[in-house]
Amino acid sequence: MAMLDVTNLGISFGGLRAVDSFEVHIEKGELYGLIGPNGAGKTTVFNMLTGVYKPTDGVIKLDDKNITGMKTTQINQAGIARTFQNIRLFSQLTVLDNVKAGLHNGYEYSTVAGIFRLPSYRKMEKAMDEKAMELLSVFDLDKEAGLLAGNLPYGKQRKLEIARALATGPKLLLLDEPAAGMNPNETKELMDTIRLIREKFEMTILLIEHDMKLVSGICERLTVLNFGQVLAQGKTSDVLNDPEVIKAYLGE
């Protein structure tokens, strides 16, 4: 049974068919890539998977549960978390508080307990601090826990965004161009981080990326989108050597 099973997914904006008959089947624990030229529809697919857009047609199943058309919060609670092309951190909150903001799916206390700082509130806050610090240590960010997120270097902000996404307890992690704006050293470190996430958290990962070195280095299988339609699918090496993919995307 696939962790993510997408069948005949499509969306239209007025007379524009942005994505048409998109299908993908991603197994549990797989590291899967979605690539294609700018404007091919990759982020639109992510937006449908996460409830930002409601599909015009098609079915999305997560771990055999139909999540098609659910609200963003419901889909997150069902087990999908994502990052964005442009980093979206709470820049004026601390690194620690950014991760704690992602822990909402697993920790609850009453409004009264929060207002009056009752023992149940303090106990829950302590547990959240410990869990957030545990996640930060995975990304080697625990020493920066007290800093404002907006003061972190770019590469560490990317890591923090991934840590916050993981805090929601997902089954499937969507990474939208995680290497965007990174230098080669940061990209290599990111590759190691993504591998670590998959192994440590037994995470299924779907990523959009333009850096072919990163894609070929970590993705086991790929789907190539072009003009909103699937151009090629399969093992990474086979897809990247497909003449149609080279012609449409790699430009060689």
C-alpha positions in Angstrom: 0.0 0.0 0.0 1.4 3.4 -1.1 1.9 6.1 1.5 0.7 8.6 -1.1 -1.6 7.5 -3.9 -2.7 10.2 -6.3 -4.9 9.4 -9.2 -6.1 11.6 -12.1 -5.5 14.8 -10.2 -6.3 18.0 -12.1 -7.2 21.6 -11.5 -8.4 24.4 -13.7 -8.3 28.2 -13.1 -11.0 29.6 -15.3 -10.1 28.4 -18.8 -6.6 27.4 -17.8 -5.8 23.8 -17.2 -2.9 24.1 -14.8 -2.5 20.4 -13.9 -4.1 17.6 -15.9 -4.3 13.8 -15.1 -1.5 13.9 -12.6 -0.7 10.5 -11.0 1.9 9.4 -8.5 2.3 6.5 -6.1 4.9 6.9 -3.3 5.8 4.0 -1.0 6.4 4.4 2.7 9.9 5.5 3.4 10.6 6.5 -0.1 12.5 9.6 -1.1 10.8 10.9 -4.3 11.4 13.8 -6.6 9.1 16.0 -8.6 10.9 18.1 -11.2 10.1 20.1 -14.3 10.6 23.6 -15.8 9.4 26.7 -14.1 5.6 27.0 -14.5 5.2 23.2 -15.1 2.7 22.9 -12.2 4.9 21.5 -9.5 3.9 23.9 -6.7 0.3 23.7 -7.8 0.5 19.9 -7.2 1.9 20.6 -3.7 -0.9 23.1 -3.1 -3.5 20.5 -4.0 -1.9 17.9 -1.8 -1.9 20.2 1.2 -5.4 21.7 0.7 -4.3 25.2 -0.4 -6.1 24.5 -3.7 -9.1 22.2 -4.0 -8.7 19.8 -7.0 -11.1 20.1 -9.9 -10.9 16.3 -10.2 -9.0 13.3 -9.1 -8.3 11.5 -5.8 -5.6 11.9 -3.2 -5.1 9.1 -0.6 -2.6 9.3 2.3 -1.9 6.0 3.9 -5.1 4.7 2.2 -7.2 7.6 3.7 -9.0 9.8 1.1 -8.0 13.4 1.9 -9.2 15.0 -1.3 -10.7 18.4 -0.8 -10.0 18.5 3.0 -8.9 21.8 4.6 -5.2 22.5 5.1 -5.4 22.0 8.9 -7.2 18.6 8.4 -4.6 17.4 5.9 -1.8 18.4 8.3 -3.5 16.5 11.1 -3.9 13.6 8.8 -0.1 13.5 8.3 1.2 15.9 5.6 3.6 18.7 6.4 5.4 21.0 4.0 8.0 23.7 3.5 7.8 26.5 1.0 9.9 28.0 -1.8 10.2 31.2 0.1 11.1 30.6 3.8 8.1 31.3 6.0 9.3 31.4 9.6 8.1 33.5 12.4 11.1 35.8 12.2 10.5 37.7 15.4 10.0 34.6 17.5 12.9 32.5 18.8 14.2 29.4 17.1 12.7 27.3 19.9 9.3 29.0 19.7 9.1 28.4 15.9 9.4 24.7 16.5 7.0 24.8 19.4 4.5 26.4 17.0 4.6 23.1 15.0 3.8 20.9 18.0 0.1 21.9 18.0 -1.0 18.4 16.8 0.4 16.6 19.8 0.0 18.9 22.8 -3.1 20.5 24.3 -4.1 22.4 27.4 -7.3 24.3 28.2 -7.6 28.1 27.8 -8.1 28.5 31.6 -4.9 26.5 32.3 -3.0 28.8 29.9 -4.4 32.0 31.3 -3.7 31.2 34.9 -0.5 29.2 34.3 -1.9 26.1 36.0 0.3 23.1 36.7 -1.1 21.3 33.7 0.0 24.2 31.5 3.5 24.3 33.0 3.8 20.5 32.6 2.8 20.7 28.9 5.1 23.6 28.2 8.0 21.7 29.7 7.2 18.7 27.6 7.0 20.9 24.5 10.3 22.6 25.3 12.0 19.2 25.6 10.5 17.9 22.3 11.4 21.1 20.5 15.0 20.9 21.8 15.2 17.3 20.7 14.2 18.2 17.2 16.6 21.2 17.1 19.5 19.0 18.2 18.9 16.7 15.1 19.5 19.8 12.9 22.4 21.0 15.1 20.3 24.1 16.0 19.9 23.5 19.7 22.7 26.1 20.5 20.7 28.8 18.6 17.4 28.0 20.4 17.2 31.4 22.1 18.0 33.4 19.0 15.4 35.1 16.8 14.7 33.0 13.8 15.2 36.0 11.5 18.8 36.3 12.7 19.9 32.8 11.6 22.0 32.4 8.4 20.0 31.4 5.4 20.9 27.7 5.4 20.0 27.4 9.1 16.6 29.0 8.4 15.9 26.3 5.9 16.8 23.7 8.5 14.6 25.4 11.0 11.6 25.4 8.6 12.1 21.6 8.1 12.3 21.1 11.9 9.1 23.0 12.4 7.3 20.9 9.7 8.5 17.7 11.4 7.2 19.0 14.7 3.6 18.4 13.4 4.3 14.7 13.4 3.8 14.0 9.6 3.8 10.7 7.7 4.7 12.5 4.5 7.0 15.6 4.3 6.8 17.8 1.2 9.9 20.0 0.5 9.4 22.7 -2.0 12.8 23.6 -3.5 14.7 23.2 -0.2 18.1 24.0 -1.9 16.9 27.3 -3.4 19.5 30.0 -2.7 22.0 27.7 -1.1 25.7 27.5 -2.0 27.3 24.2 -2.9 28.4 23.5 0.7 25.0 24.3 2.1 23.4 22.1 -0.5 25.6 19.1 0.3 24.8 19.6 4.0 21.1 19.7 3.1 21.4 16.4 1.2 22.9 14.8 4.3 20.1 16.3 6.5 17.4 15.0 4.2 18.9 11.5 4.3 19.1 11.7 8.1 15.4 12.8 8.4 14.4 9.8 6.3 16.4 7.3 8.4 15.8 8.8 11.8 12.1 9.5 11.5 11.3 6.7 9.0 9.9 9.6 6.9 8.4 9.5 3.4 9.6 12.5 1.5 8.5 14.2 -1.7 10.5 17.1 -2.9 10.5 19.7 -5.7 14.0 20.7 -6.7 15.9 22.3 -9.7 19.3 21.3 -8.4 19.9 18.1 -10.5 23.0 17.2 -8.4 20.8 17.0 -5.3 18.0 15.2 -7.1 20.2 12.6 -8.6 22.1 12.2 -5.3 19.1 11.4 -3.0 15.9 10.7 -5.0 15.1 7.1 -5.8 12.4 7.8 -8.2 11.2 10.9 -10.1 8.1 12.3 -11.8 8.7 15.0 -14.5 6.0 17.6 -15.1 5.8 19.7 -18.2 2.9 22.0 -19.0 0.9 20.5 -16.2 1.2 16.9 -17.4 3.4 14.0 -16.5 6.2 13.7 -19.0 8.1 10.9 -17.5 8.2 8.7 -14.3 10.5 6.0 -13.0 13.9 5.4 -11.5 15.9 8.6 -11.2 18.8 7.5 -13.6 16.3 6.4 -16.2 14.2 9.5 -16.1 17.2 11.9 -16.2 18.5 10.1 -19.3 15.1 10.1 -21.1 15.6 12.1 -24.4 12.2 13.8 -23.9 13.2 15.0 -20.4 16.5 16.2 -21.6 14.8 18.1 -24.5 12.1 19.6 -22.3 13.9 20.3 -19.1 17.6 19.8 -19.0 18.1 21.7 -22.3 20.9 19.5 -23.6 
